[in-house]
Amino acid sequence: MEELTQAVCEKRIYTEEANTHEHMYGQFLFPLKGLLSMETDNGMLELDGNHAFYLAPSRRHTFSSSSYNECLTLDIPSHYFSGSLTSLEEQYIDLNEQWKSIRYLLLEEAYQDRSSAALTQLVRFIGTKLKKKRYASVQYIHDHFASKVDLELLAKIEHYHPSYYSAWFKKVTGKKVSTYIHHVRLEESKRLLLETSCSITNISQEVGYEYPSSFTRLFVQYTGCSPQHYRKIMKLDKKELHS
């Protein structure tokens, strides 16, 4: 597979003929005109001017386009991945104003020498931003943890196949989907135990557990003590701290 020594930023046109390949460098795609169809192991997706896509190194993929198109493409050498880009996974990005500004700066760099120091700094910044980005499906869990969270919906949000999504989720969060949901729920329950006088039954329902017994069992596994005991000792510690 081809390797790069420096980042390359340029406009490219993709044809109707499917082009399947892989490369050792990462690649960032910003469609400018038309639609770009891309297939990876995670499934098929279409990119337009409102979206961007980060493709991780050594991932087999297929590009094609059935109409005239222009795409701003940023090739990122593997040695950049020793810092903030380490272990980044594929990301489908809705372009907000900040990402549009980044696209504009990259367009400016597309007309410069590929060894531009500004391009190097911009690539580093993009890596940091991607690293800090909370994935859309993870944000969905934080917004809807009290309801039943459907795995297929989470996979659809990330444009992944459900069978791949579970493995991807564990890689980027360090937890299984179910474990992460319990984590978010129980962290919220700890806040409610300390900041409200709600009953254990009400708190368990507030964070998404139908039965208080299930909530208590999971809380003990998570913290090592019951919700009642946690509330008591934490409030006592807080009282002593301010006495």
Beta strands, then each sheet from edge to edge (+ up, - down):
strand 1: 8-12
strand 2: 19-21
strand 3: 26-33
strand 4: 36-40
strand 5: 43-47
strand 6: 51-55
strand 7: 61-64
strand 8: 70-76
strand 9: 91-94
sheet 1: 1+ 8- 3+ 6- 9+
sheet 2: 2+ 7- 4+ 5-
end
